[in-house]
Amino acid sequence: MRSLLPILSVVAAIVAIWYAGAVWMNSQWTLDQAARAGQSLSLREVVADTMVQERPKLPAPHQVAAELWQTTVEKTVTSKRSLVYHGWITLSATLLGFAIGTGLGIVLAIGIVLNRAMDMSVMPWAIASQTVPILAIAPMIIVVLNSVGVTGLLPKAVISAYLSFFPVVVGMVSGLRSPDAMQMDLMRTWNASRAQVFWRLRLPASLPYLFTSLKVGVAASLVGAIVGELPTGAVAGLGARLLAGSYYGQTVQIWSALIGAAILAALMVGAIGLVQRTTLRRLGMDR
């Protein structure tokens, strides 16, 4: 219970600030409507009205919670009004892109550590690739792939992979280089081959770094999948929900999609954390 108290305190503070912001941002519309009608409203009436507006500038937390409940529990998962349905569409692209980005990142990291030429050539390009804004490159990727007949899930997965591979490269390179000079000298004393040094020292030492980078990478991969849905005018996915909400001024729908994406990211990061604890515990690296 004591460990939950700080978390609950932070959540309560966020909710309180959120409600205050909703009252502040939505009150102007209420006051304008009252002025047109020649009415004078008390502070209590203004606050009450800001909590129930259909298209508020900033929805109140209970409005977002109600929208989440309606679009997850009260709708069948196959309904196109279900947030679970849209979340699954985005999750599919996220997982595919994350798998591609992770595989590419691990391969590049191994090459960078074991080959000086790759270290001098590939690593600067990997860093430079992240300076290009994803909002600029996403439409280019989609247009190029569409021109060669690649549509559907893969273009979004490519954008996800673009965002997720870099944290894996950086984390894996740091992990593979983490053994100190004494450990490397000990392996040489045992006359270990280069492959034995990699499999028995470098790779196990890199696992904590790898799992940490995977947590960052999977969140970035989700962002990439959502961004990949925006320029295509997608009709399914969390990005499509954001687009539809912005087109029709449905701010509650926008916020529910954002909160849904945050929950999805938290679940994926939590799953990686569970695998991390299980793996490291079996290797004797975590207690």
C-alpha positions in Angstrom: 0.0 0.0 0.0 2.9 2.4 0.8 4.4 1.8 -2.6 1.0 2.8 -4.2 0.6 6.0 -2.2 3.1 8.1 -4.3 1.6 6.8 -7.5 -2.0 7.6 -6.4 -0.9 11.0 -5.2 0.6 11.9 -8.6 -2.6 10.6 -10.4 -4.8 12.6 -8.1 -2.8 15.7 -8.7 -2.9 15.2 -12.5 -6.7 14.7 -12.4 -7.2 17.8 -10.2 -5.1 19.9 -12.7 -7.0 18.4 -15.6 -10.4 19.3 -14.1 -9.1 22.8 -13.3 -7.9 23.2 -16.9 -11.2 21.9 -18.3 -13.1 24.5 -16.3 -10.8 27.3 -17.4 -10.8 26.4 -21.1 -14.5 25.6 -21.4 -15.9 28.4 -19.3 -15.6 31.0 -22.1 -18.1 29.2 -24.3 -20.5 29.0 -21.3 -20.2 32.7 -20.5 -20.6 33.6 -24.2 -23.8 31.6 -24.5 -25.1 33.1 -21.2 -24.3 36.7 -22.4 -26.2 36.1 -25.7 -29.2 34.9 -23.7 -29.0 37.8 -21.3 -28.4 35.6 -18.4 -26.1 35.8 -15.4 -24.5 32.6 -14.2 -23.0 31.8 -10.8 -19.6 30.2 -10.5 -21.3 26.9 -9.6 -23.4 26.9 -12.7 -20.4 27.8 -14.9 -18.4 24.9 -13.5 -21.3 22.5 -13.9 -21.8 23.4 -17.5 -18.1 23.0 -18.4 -18.3 19.4 -17.2 -21.0 18.4 -19.6 -20.3 20.2 -22.9 -20.7 18.0 -26.0 -17.7 19.5 -27.8 -15.5 21.0 -25.1 -12.1 22.5 -25.8 -10.7 20.2 -23.1 -12.9 17.3 -22.0 -13.1 16.5 -18.3 -11.6 13.2 -17.1 -15.1 11.7 -16.5 -16.1 12.5 -20.0 -13.1 10.7 -21.4 -13.6 7.8 -19.0 -17.3 7.5 -20.1 -16.2 7.5 -23.8 -13.6 4.8 -23.1 -16.2 2.7 -21.4 -18.7 3.0 -24.2 -16.2 2.3 -26.9 -14.5 -0.7 -25.2 -17.0 -2.4 -23.0 -20.4 -1.5 -24.5 -19.3 -2.1 -28.2 -18.5 -5.4 -29.7 -14.8 -5.8 -30.6 -15.7 -6.2 -34.3 -17.6 -2.9 -34.4 -15.9 -0.1 -36.2 -17.0 2.1 -33.4 -15.1 0.0 -30.9 -11.8 1.3 -29.6 -10.6 -2.3 -29.2 -11.1 -2.8 -32.9 -9.1 0.3 -33.8 -6.5 -0.5 -31.2 -6.0 -4.0 -32.7 -5.4 -2.5 -36.1 -2.7 -0.1 -34.8 -1.3 -2.8 -32.5 -0.8 -5.2 -35.5 1.3 -2.6 -37.4 3.1 -1.7 -34.1 4.2 -5.3 -33.4 5.3 -5.9 -37.0 7.3 -2.7 -37.1 8.7 -3.4 -33.7 9.9 -6.9 -34.7 11.5 -5.5 -37.9 13.1 -2.6 -36.1 14.4 -4.8 -33.2 15.8 -7.4 -35.6 17.5 -4.7 -37.7 18.8 -2.9 -34.6 20.3 -6.0 -33.1 22.0 -7.0 -36.3 23.4 -3.5 -36.8 24.6 -3.3 -33.2 26.5 -6.6 -33.5 28.1 -5.4 -36.7 29.1 -2.1 -35.2 30.7 -3.7 -32.2 32.5 -6.4 -34.1 33.5 -4.5 -37.2 35.4 -1.2 -37.0 34.4 -0.2 -40.5 30.7 -0.5 -39.7 31.3 1.4 -36.5 32.8 4.3 -38.4 30.3 4.2 -41.3 26.9 2.9 -40.0 26.6 4.5 -36.6 26.8 8.1 -37.9 24.2 7.3 -40.5 22.0 5.7 -37.8 22.2 8.9 -35.7 21.6 11.1 -38.7 18.5 9.2 -39.7 16.8 10.3 -36.5 17.2 14.0 -37.3 14.6 13.7 -40.0 11.1 14.5 -38.6 8.8 11.5 -38.8 5.9 13.7 -39.9 8.0 14.6 -43.0 9.2 11.2 -43.9 6.0 9.2 -43.2 4.1 10.4 -46.3 7.2 9.8 -48.5 7.5 6.2 -47.3 3.8 5.6 -47.9 3.9 7.1 -51.4 7.0 5.2 -52.4 5.7 1.9 -51.1 2.2 2.5 -52.7 3.9 3.2 -56.0 5.4 -0.3 -56.0 2.1 -2.0 -54.9 2.9 -2.3 -51.2 -0.2 -1.2 -49.2 -2.0 -2.1 -46.0 -0.1 -3.0 -42.9 3.5 -3.0 -44.2 3.9 0.8 -44.9 2.8 1.6 -41.3 5.1 -1.2 -40.0 8.1 0.4 -41.9 7.5 3.7 -40.2 7.3 2.0 -36.8 10.5 0.1 -37.6 12.2 3.4 -38.5 11.4 4.9 -35.1 12.1 1.7 -33.0 15.4 0.5 -34.5 17.5 3.4 -33.2 17.0 2.9 -29.5 17.7 -0.8 -29.9 21.0 0.0 -31.8 22.2 2.4 -29.2 21.2 0.2 -26.2 22.6 -2.9 -27.7 25.9 -1.3 -28.7 26.3 0.1 -25.2 25.5 -3.4 -23.7 27.9 -5.3 -26.0 30.6 -2.9 -25.0 29.8 -2.9 -21.3 32.2 -5.7 -20.2 35.3 -4.0 -18.7 38.9 -4.6 -19.5 39.4 -7.0 -16.7 36.6 -9.3 -17.9 38.0 -9.1 -21.5 41.5 -10.0 -20.2 40.1 -12.9 -18.3 38.5 -14.3 -21.4 41.8 -13.9 -23.3 43.6 -15.7 -20.4 41.2 -18.6 -21.0 42.1 -18.5 -24.7 38.5 -17.9 -25.6 37.8 -17.4 -29.3 36.1 -14.2 -30.6 32.8 -16.1 -30.9 33.1 -17.4 -27.3 33.7 -13.9 -26.0 30.6 -12.7 -27.8 28.2 -15.5 -26.7 29.5 -16.0 -23.2 30.4 -12.4 -22.2 29.2 -9.7 -24.5 25.7 -11.0 -25.2 24.7 -11.8 -21.6 26.1 -8.5 -20.5 24.0 -6.7 -23.1 20.6 -8.1 -22.1 19.8 -5.5 -19.4 20.6 -2.7 -21.9 18.6 -4.5 -24.6 15.5 -4.8 -22.6 15.7 -1.1 -21.5 16.0 -0.1 -25.1 13.1 -2.4 -26.1 10.8 -0.5 -23.8 11.7 2.7 -25.5 11.5 1.1 -28.9 8.0 -0.4 -28.5 6.6 3.0 -27.4 8.3 4.7 -30.4 6.9 1.9 -32.6 3.4 2.7 -31.5 3.9 6.4 -32.3 5.2 5.4 -35.7 2.1 3.2 -36.4 -0.3 6.1 -35.4 1.7 8.6 -37.5 1.6 6.2 -40.4 -2.2 6.2 -40.3 -2.5 10.0 -40.5 -1.3 10.8 -44.1 -3.3 7.9 -45.6 -6.7 9.0 -44.4 -7.1 5.7 -42.7 -10.6 4.5 -41.7 -9.3 2.1 -39.0 -6.8 2.4 -36.3 -6.1 4.8 -33.5 -4.8 7.3 -36.0 -8.1 7.1 -37.8 -10.0 7.9 -34.6 -7.8 10.9 -34.1 -8.4 12.1 -37.7 -12.2 11.5 -37.4 -12.3 13.4 -34.1 -10.4 16.3 -35.6 -12.6 16.5 -38.7 -15.8 16.6 -36.7 -14.6 18.5 -33.7 -15.1 15.5 -31.4 -12.5 16.3 -28.8 -13.8 13.6 -26.4 -13.1 11.0 -29.1 -9.6 12.5 -29.7 -8.8 12.3 -26.0 -10.2 8.8 -25.6 -8.0 7.6 -28.5 -5.0 9.2 -26.9 -5.6 7.7 -23.6 -6.3 4.3 -25.3 -2.9 4.6 -27.1 -1.2 5.4 -23.7 -2.8 2.4 -22.1 -1.7 0.2 -25.1 1.9 1.5 -24.8 1.9 0.9 -21.0 0.7 -2.7 -21.5 3.4 -3.4 -24.1 6.1 -1.9 -21.9 4.8 -3.9 -19.0 4.9 -7.1 -21.0 8.6 -6.4 -21.9 9.3 -5.7 -18.3 7.8 -9.1 -17.3 9.9 -10.9 -19.9 13.0 -8.9 -18.7 12.5 -9.9 -15.1 11.9 -13.6 -16.0 14.9 -13.8 -18.3 17.4 -12.0 -16.1 16.2 -14.0 -13.1 16.9 -17.3 -14.9 20.3 -16.0 -15.9 21.0 -15.0 -12.3 21.3 -11.4 -13.2 18.3 -10.1 -11.3 16.9 -10.9 -7.9 
